[in-house]
């Protein structure tokens, strides 16, 4: 087995360290209303990708290490405790056993971030002190986003004050379903302002938006309002990240970059639990947006159980045998 080449550096773990931040643009309703989505073509393209893009052996192991480096290791449960979050942060710092990483030549590999509820931000920040791993907080009445707006704004500010360097907000789905793009833009812009220097990921909850056209338009409006990332889901919806939704959103990102010159990040979340699925998403990003989007400042997986399956695949690559799932706990 050949030693892999490291694909990330310490600087790569920081949010948006390489690119100009998206300050947004005035709402362009003509552009928004002109956006369409050819659902059948998008679904056909998404369905054929897994069979046309595959990597094996050392190449597969390298791509799986890349997937770890862009992972937002997440715990968003009602029974979260400080000890659980501390264990999660330890896992983020050492996501794969040191011996296995040494055999792969990937010492120092970490996840892209740790994502927690607001109440656990301070605990996570302390646990990650001395590392370059950012803490992301889910805010604004996550996951429904139906709390009073002034409380959602205050929650953002308190998460930033607690030390979160990334804020995952949820949009009001009703604005999309009603076609009220001005309201969505104004809401997003105010949330962006409340984040200050912290980077903002706009969660669209795509499974609740009805159509791919709505997904495309909502993606564009959130970017116009200054989103640093657009994200598929809270992970709590019935339907979360899918390949058709991903293709729709990253093509909106590409259109925005072509029009403005600004690169916006993308985060699929919810339902991505297998290593083979992560490889398909990475292949789609590479095909549609290019290699630059394969870095943590422009791409993240929102995941928890995904890491365990990737560990098993890497161990199989090194030893030729699969280990039991319970040997790779999150914490």
C-alpha positions as CSV (number, residue, x, y, z in Angstrom):
1,X,0.0,0.0,0.0
2,X,1.3,3.4,-0.9
3,X,1.3,6.3,1.6
4,X,-1.3,8.8,0.8
5,X,-0.5,12.5,0.2
6,X,-2.0,14.8,2.8
7,X,-4.9,16.8,1.3
8,X,-5.4,19.4,4.0
9,X,-3.4,21.8,6.1
10,X,-4.1,23.5,9.4
11,X,-5.1,26.6,7.6
12,X,-7.7,24.6,5.6
13,X,-9.6,24.0,8.8
14,X,-10.5,27.6,9.3
15,X,-13.8,29.0,7.7
16,X,-13.3,31.0,4.5
17,X,-9.7,31.8,5.1
18,X,-8.8,31.8,1.4
19,X,-11.7,33.6,-0.3
20,X,-13.3,37.0,-0.2
21,X,-16.4,36.8,2.1
22,X,-19.8,37.0,0.5
23,X,-21.1,40.4,1.4
24,X,-24.2,39.9,-0.7
25,X,-25.8,42.0,-3.4
26,X,-29.1,43.9,-3.8
27,X,-32.0,41.6,-4.3
28,X,-32.5,41.0,-8.0
29,X,-36.1,39.8,-8.4
30,X,-35.8,39.6,-12.2
31,X,-32.9,37.1,-11.8
32,X,-34.7,35.2,-9.1
33,X,-38.0,34.8,-11.1
34,X,-36.0,33.8,-14.2
35,X,-34.5,30.8,-12.4
36,X,-36.0,27.4,-13.4
37,X,-35.2,23.8,-12.6
38,X,-35.6,21.0,-15.1
39,X,-36.6,18.3,-12.6
40,X,-36.5,15.3,-14.9
41,X,-33.0,16.3,-16.3
42,X,-31.7,17.0,-12.8
43,X,-33.0,13.6,-11.5
44,X,-31.6,11.8,-14.5
45,X,-28.1,13.4,-14.1
46,X,-28.1,12.6,-10.3
47,X,-29.2,9.0,-10.9
48,X,-26.4,8.3,-13.4
49,X,-23.5,9.8,-11.4
50,X,-22.9,6.9,-8.9
51,X,-22.4,4.4,-11.8
52,X,-20.0,6.8,-13.7
53,X,-17.8,8.0,-10.9
54,X,-15.9,5.5,-8.8
55,X,-12.5,5.3,-7.1
56,X,-10.7,2.3,-5.8
57,X,-7.8,1.4,-3.5
58,X,-5.4,4.2,-2.5
59,X,-7.5,6.7,-4.4
60,X,-10.6,5.7,-2.5
61,X,-8.7,6.0,0.8
62,X,-7.5,9.4,-0.1
63,X,-11.0,10.6,-1.0
64,X,-12.3,9.2,2.3
65,X,-9.7,11.1,4.2
66,X,-10.8,14.2,2.3
67,X,-14.4,13.5,3.4
68,X,-13.3,13.5,7.1
69,X,-11.5,16.8,6.7
70,X,-14.7,18.5,5.5
71,X,-17.0,17.0,8.0
72,X,-19.0,19.0,10.6
73,X,-19.1,16.4,13.3
74,X,-22.5,16.9,14.8
75,X,-24.6,16.2,17.9
76,X,-28.0,17.8,18.0
77,X,-30.0,15.7,20.5
78,X,-32.3,16.7,23.3
79,X,-30.2,14.5,25.7
80,X,-26.9,16.1,24.8
81,X,-24.6,16.5,27.8
82,X,-21.4,18.4,28.4
83,X,-19.5,15.0,28.6
84,X,-21.0,13.9,25.3
85,X,-19.9,17.1,23.6
86,X,-16.4,16.8,25.1
87,X,-16.1,13.2,23.7
88,X,-17.3,14.5,20.3
89,X,-14.6,17.2,20.3
90,X,-12.0,14.6,21.2
91,X,-13.2,12.6,18.2
92,X,-13.0,15.7,16.0
93,X,-9.4,16.1,17.0
94,X,-8.5,12.5,16.5
95,X,-11.2,11.1,14.1
96,X,-9.3,7.9,13.2
97,X,-6.8,5.9,15.3
98,X,-3.3,7.3,15.3
99,X,-1.8,4.0,14.2
100,X,-4.2,3.8,11.2
101,X,-3.4,7.4,10.2
102,X,0.3,6.7,10.4
103,X,-0.1,3.8,8.0
104,X,-2.0,6.1,5.7
105,X,0.5,8.9,6.0
106,X,-2.3,11.2,7.2
107,X,-1.2,12.2,10.7
108,X,-2.8,15.3,12.0
109,X,-6.1,14.8,10.1
110,X,-9.1,16.4,11.9
111,X,-12.7,17.0,11.0
112,X,-13.7,20.3,9.5
113,X,-15.8,21.6,12.5
114,X,-17.9,20.5,15.4
115,X,-21.6,21.5,15.3
116,X,-23.7,21.7,18.5
117,X,-26.7,23.5,20.0
118,X,-26.2,26.9,21.5
119,X,-26.1,25.7,25.1
120,X,-23.1,23.5,24.3
121,X,-21.0,26.1,22.4
122,X,-18.9,27.2,25.4
123,X,-18.2,23.5,26.3
124,X,-17.1,22.8,22.7
125,X,-15.0,25.9,22.4
126,X,-13.1,25.0,25.6
127,X,-12.6,21.4,24.5
128,X,-11.2,22.5,21.2
129,X,-8.9,25.1,22.6
130,X,-5.5,25.0,21.0
131,X,-6.8,23.6,17.8
132,X,-7.9,25.2,14.5
133,X,-11.2,23.3,14.5
134,X,-14.1,25.8,14.5
135,X,-17.3,25.4,16.5
136,X,-20.6,25.8,14.6
137,X,-23.9,26.5,16.5
138,X,-27.4,25.8,15.2
139,X,-29.5,28.9,15.9
140,X,-32.7,30.8,15.1
141,X,-35.2,28.4,16.6
142,X,-33.6,25.3,15.1
143,X,-35.0,23.1,13.6
144,X,-38.4,24.7,12.8
145,X,-37.3,28.4,12.8
146,X,-40.7,29.5,14.1
147,X,-39.7,31.3,17.3
148,X,-40.2,35.1,17.4
149,X,-37.8,36.8,15.1
150,X,-36.2,39.0,17.7
151,X,-35.4,35.9,19.8
152,X,-33.8,34.2,16.7
153,X,-31.6,37.3,16.2
154,X,-30.7,37.3,19.9
155,X,-29.8,33.6,19.8
156,X,-27.3,34.3,17.0
157,X,-25.7,37.0,19.0
158,X,-25.4,34.9,22.1
159,X,-23.9,32.0,20.2
160,X,-21.3,34.3,18.7
161,X,-20.6,35.7,22.2
162,X,-20.1,32.2,23.5
163,X,-17.4,31.6,20.9
164,X,-19.1,30.0,17.9
165,X,-17.3,31.0,14.7
166,X,-20.0,29.6,12.4
167,X,-23.7,29.9,12.8
168,X,-26.1,27.5,11.1
169,X,-29.5,29.3,10.8
170,X,-32.8,28.1,9.5
171,X,-34.9,30.1,7.1
172,X,-38.6,30.7,7.3
173,X,-40.0,28.1,4.8
174,X,-43.2,30.1,4.4
175,X,-41.4,32.9,2.6
176,X,-40.3,30.4,-0.1
177,X,-43.7,28.6,-0.3
178,X,-45.4,32.0,-0.7
179,X,-42.9,33.3,-3.1
180,X,-42.1,36.3,-0.8
181,X,-38.5,36.7,-1.8
182,X,-38.2,40.2,-0.4
183,X,-39.1,38.8,3.1
184,X,-36.6,36.0,2.8
185,X,-33.9,38.4,1.6
186,X,-34.6,40.8,4.5
187,X,-34.6,38.0,7.1
188,X,-31.4,36.5,5.8
189,X,-29.6,39.9,5.6
190,X,-30.5,40.7,9.2
191,X,-29.3,37.3,10.4
192,X,-26.1,37.8,8.5
193,X,-25.6,41.2,10.2
194,X,-26.2,39.6,13.6
195,X,-23.4,37.1,12.9
196,X,-20.8,39.8,12.7
197,X,-17.4,38.1,11.9
198,X,-18.9,34.6,12.4
199,X,-19.7,32.8,9.1
200,X,-23.3,32.0,8.4
201,X,-24.8,28.8,6.9
202,X,-28.3,29.2,5.6
203,X,-30.3,26.0,6.1
204,X,-33.0,25.8,3.5
205,X,-34.8,22.6,4.8
206,X,-35.2,21.6,1.2
207,X,-37.5,18.6,2.0
208,X,-40.1,21.2,3.0
209,X,-39.8,23.6,0.0
210,X,-42.0,21.6,-2.4
211,X,-40.1,21.9,-5.7
212,X,-36.5,22.0,-7.0
213,X,-37.4,25.4,-8.5
214,X,-38.1,26.7,-5.0
215,X,-34.8,25.2,-3.9
216,X,-32.9,27.0,-6.7
217,X,-34.6,30.4,-6.0
218,X,-34.2,30.2,-2.2
219,X,-30.5,29.3,-2.7
220,X,-30.0,32.4,-4.9
221,X,-31.9,34.7,-2.6
222,X,-29.9,33.6,0.5
223,X,-26.6,34.1,-1.4
224,X,-27.8,37.6,-2.5
225,X,-28.4,38.4,1.2
226,X,-24.9,37.4,2.2
227,X,-24.9,33.7,3.1
228,X,-21.4,32.2,3.4
229,X,-22.8,28.7,2.9
230,X,-26.1,27.3,1.8
231,X,-27.1,24.0,3.5
232,X,-29.7,21.5,2.6
233,X,-31.4,20.4,5.8
234,X,-31.6,20.5,9.5
235,X,-31.4,16.7,9.5
236,X,-34.8,16.6,11.3
237,X,-37.0,16.7,8.1
238,X,-38.5,13.6,6.6
239,X,-36.4,14.1,3.5
240,X,-32.9,15.6,3.9
241,X,-29.9,15.8,1.6
242,X,-30.4,14.2,-1.8
243,X,-28.4,14.2,-5.0
244,X,-31.0,16.1,-7.1
245,X,-31.2,18.8,-4.4
246,X,-27.5,19.0,-4.3
247,X,-27.2,19.4,-8.0
248,X,-29.8,22.2,-7.9
249,X,-28.0,24.1,-5.1
250,X,-24.5,23.8,-6.4
251,X,-25.6,25.0,-9.9
252,X,-27.1,28.0,-8.1
253,X,-23.7,28.5,-6.4
254,X,-22.0,28.3,-9.8
255,X,-24.4,30.8,-11.3
256,X,-23.8,33.2,-8.4
257,X,-20.1,32.9,-8.7
258,X,-20.2,33.5,-12.4
259,X,-22.3,36.6,-11.9
260,X,-20.5,38.1,-8.9
261,X,-17.1,36.5,-8.7
262,X,-17.8,35.3,-5.1
263,X,-17.5,31.7,-4.1
264,X,-20.2,30.5,-1.6
265,X,-19.9,27.2,0.3
266,X,-22.2,24.2,0.2
267,X,-23.2,21.8,3.0
268,X,-25.4,18.7,2.5
269,X,-26.7,17.4,5.8
270,X,-28.9,14.6,7.0
271,X,-29.1,11.1,5.6
272,X,-25.5,10.8,4.5
273,X,-24.2,7.9,6.6
274,X,-22.3,5.7,4.2
275,X,-18.8,6.2,2.9
276,X,-19.8,5.3,-0.6
277,X,-22.5,8.1,-0.5
278,X,-19.9,10.6,0.6
279,X,-17.7,9.7,-2.4
280,X,-20.6,10.4,-4.8
281,X,-21.2,13.8,-3.2
282,X,-17.5,14.7,-3.5
283,X,-17.5,13.5,-7.2
284,X,-20.5,15.7,-7.9
285,X,-18.8,18.8,-6.3
286,X,-15.7,18.2,-8.3
287,X,-17.6,17.8,-11.5
288,X,-19.9,20.8,-11.1
289,X,-17.8,23.3,-9.1
290,X,-14.2,22.1,-9.4
291,X,-11.4,21.2,-7.0
292,X,-11.5,24.5,-5.1
293,X,-14.8,23.5,-3.5
294,X,-13.2,20.4,-2.1
295,X,-11.7,22.4,0.8
296,X,-13.3,22.9,4.3
297,X,-13.9,26.6,3.7
298,X,-16.2,25.9,0.8
299,X,-17.6,22.4,1.5
300,X,-18.9,20.5,4.5
301,X,-20.8,17.3,5.3
302,X,-23.2,17.6,8.1
303,X,-22.9,14.2,9.7
304,X,-22.4,12.1,12.7
305,X,-22.7,8.4,11.8
306,X,-20.8,8.9,8.5
307,X,-17.5,9.0,10.3
308,X,-17.9,5.5,11.7
309,X,-18.4,3.9,8.3
310,X,-15.5,5.8,6.8
311,X,-13.2,4.5,9.6
312,X,-14.3,1.0,8.8
313,X,-13.5,1.4,5.2
314,X,-10.1,2.9,5.9
315,X,-9.3,0.0,8.3
316,X,-10.3,-2.5,5.6
317,X,-8.0,-0.7,3.1
318,X,-5.1,-1.1,5.5
319,X,-5.8,-4.5,7.0
320,X,-8.0,-6.2,4.4
321,X,-10.7,-6.9,7.1
322,X,-13.8,-5.0,8.3
323,X,-14.0,-4.2,11.9
324,X,-17.3,-4.2,13.9
325,X,-19.2,-0.9,13.9
326,X,-19.0,-0.7,17.7
327,X,-15.2,-0.4,17.5
328,X,-15.6,3.1,16.1
329,X,-17.8,5.0,18.5
330,X,-18.2,8.7,18.2
331,X,-17.6,9.1,22.0
